[in-house]
Amino acid sequence: MKIIKIKENSLGQEIGLKSGDRLIKINGERVLDHLDYEFKIADENVTLDFQIEGKMNQVIVEKNYDDDLGVEFEEMKIRKCGNDCVFCFVDQNPENMREGIYFRDGDYRMSYLYGHYITMTNMSKKELKRIVEQKLSPLYISVHATDVKLRRELLLYKWGKDDFLLKKVKYLIDNGIELHGQIVLIPNKNDGVHLEKTAADIYKFYPYFKTLSIVPVGLTRHREGLPQLEYVNKNYARNLFKVHPKLNKKFPGDKSPFIILSDEWYILAGKDFPPKKYYGEYDLIENGVGQFRDFLDRFNKEKKNFPKSLINKTKISIVTSTLVYDIFINRIKPVLDKIKNLEVNFFKIENNFFGDSVTVSGLLTGKDIISQIKGKDLGDSVWSTYRILNEEQTLTLDDMTLDDISRQLQTNFKISKNDSINDIIMSLTNES
């Protein structure tokens, strides 16, 4: 592992490490990545093998258990997904986007660190053993289906007739690793009897397999050469709410449901979100399960502290996706309209970039926002969710910065970093 930075007054500095040196082994075992380093360095006595200026050096270090070397390593190489799923969103991106957008992440380390869902189709026995040894728990598993034939049809993996998903799950569960599962539901593919079979197969591992969430398949207009799939519509969503209670009765959870639906289903079907207790500890909130219940609950608490009036007359605009526009109009706008000297306009942004079937806020682009509201009376600022930006919070999906959008709109374009209306109101209060 290549070292890129050494902290002041650290063990690494004391040893004499420099940027460009490499950590090769700890206690005679090769260091694979950042997680492997953190696991192996957690000891009071460690033998370290370094490559310093091209020469091998060995150092024995005595330290406190929790102390590390105080060095930063180069970013670890992320393992690519080994599947070619018929519904993969990466394959539905338009051409000429930045390279990273076309990368399919299939790395169990990213699952552990960031809650990314992985299929485990190409996970080796060695990797399974490492997960157990280093207690990389919980992990998030893309299940989709447990029927072997259907899995191959959906995932298009190339490792034989069976990827032994259930055997891998059993091994992890038996060794203390907690799991969350996800099903991307596709009309007339993995629903119906297949959905019930998948739920039954996974439920055998409950409660250590903690949840099985269901999300609707996302289809863009960029599907040239890809298998034909059916879109999820309002009627389909409403029908799922007839099926879901039966599944929950057959496969019950404890304090919260085992089989849980993502927010999109409720919005599509025109149903209110369940109460907070339905979502347990909000384990899946970053995966679109419980985001809106959390948002609305926070809003209902925060609105009590909203000012009755702003000092100066202020006009702002808030952009939303088509999926959530009605929620903002019906639940948020009436409250904001009561604040004197504040005028808030809401703009529904159609997703022309991916197609109108893509309705979530996190996939809005800068160009769509600009083209649909430029020239309108936007007021002093325009606000959006932080989810339109990349992980570094610097670029939209079409490589635009906040400054780029601001210049074209000729007003300040801002984001709510916590998806909080209170953040917006407090910002306006401070500016008044």
SULMOZI-V142885 format. One record per pair of residues at least 6 apart in sequence whose ideal C-beta (glycine too) atoms are under 6 Angstrom apart, sorted by the first residue. I is the first residue (numbers start at 0). GAP is how many residues later the second one is. If there is no record, write none. Layout:
((I:GAP) (I:GAP))
This chain:
((0:22) (0:30) (0:72) (1:20) (1:72) (2:14) (2:18) (2:68) (3:15) (3:68) (3:70) (4:67) (5:6) (5:7) (5:11) (5:65) (6:63) (9:60) (10:58) (10:59) (11:57) (11:58) (11:59) (14:44) (20:29) (20:31) (21:29) (22:8) (22:27) (23:25) (23:27) (24:24) (25:14) (25:20) (25:22) (26:19) (26:20) (30:6) (32:43) (33:42) (34:74) (38:95) (40:27) (43:21) (44:17) (45:15) (46:13) (47:11) (48:9) (49:7) (77:27) (77:29) (78:27) (78:28) (79:24) (79:26) (80:23) (80:25) (81:24) (81:39) (81:40) (82:36) (82:38) (82:72) (82:74) (83:72) (84:70) (85:68) (85:141) (86:97) (86:130) (88:129) (89:12) (89:14) (91:128) (91:130) (91:131) (92:8) (93:128) (104:11) (105:12) (107:10) (109:6) (110:7) (110:28) (110:29) (111:24) (111:27) (114:25) (114:171) (116:23) (116:25) (116:65) (118:23) (119:48) (120:36) (120:42) (127:43) (131:43) (136:40) (136:41) (137:40) (137:42) (138:40) (139:40) (140:38) (140:40) (141:40) (142:38) (142:40) (143:10) (143:39) (143:40) (143:46) (144:6) (144:9) (144:45) (144:49) (144:53) (145:52) (145:55) (147:14) (149:44) (156:6) (168:36) (172:32) (172:35) (177:30) (177:32) (178:30) (179:30) (179:31) (180:21) (180:31) (181:31) (182:31) (183:31) (183:33) (184:6) (184:29) (184:31) (185:31) (185:43) (186:43) (186:49) (187:42) (198:48) (198:52) (198:60) (201:7) (201:10) (202:48) (205:52) (210:49) (211:47) (212:47) (212:71) (212:76) (213:47) (214:47) (215:16) (215:48) (218:12) (218:138) (219:134) (219:135) (219:138) (220:134) (230:126) (233:34) (236:28) (236:31) (236:32) (237:31) (240:28) (246:12) (247:9) (247:11) (250:7) (250:8) (255:22) (255:24) (259:29) (261:26) (261:27) (262:25) (262:28) (262:29) (265:7) (266:56) (272:19) (272:20) (278:11) (281:8) (284:6) (294:124) (298:122) (301:120) (302:32) (305:119) (306:122) (308:31) (308:32) (309:31) (309:32) (309:122) (310:121) (311:120) (312:28) (313:28) (313:66) (313:114) (314:28) (314:64) (314:65) (315:28) (315:63) (315:64) (315:65) (316:28) (316:30) (316:61) (316:62) (316:65) (317:28) (317:65) (318:28) (318:30) (318:50) (318:65) (319:8) (320:38) (320:39) (320:40) (320:43) (321:26) (321:37) (322:36) (322:37) (324:23) (327:18) (328:17) (335:8) (346:26) (348:15) (348:19) (348:20) (348:23) (349:6) (350:7) (351:16) (352:12) (352:15) (353:9) (360:24) (360:26) (361:25) (363:24) (364:31) (364:32) (364:33) (365:30) (365:32) (365:34) (365:39) (366:31) (369:38) (373:35) (377:33) (380:31) (380:33) (381:31) (382:31) (382:41) (383:31) (384:34) (385:29) (385:31) (387:8) (401:11) (404:8) (405:6) (405:7) (415:7) (415:8))
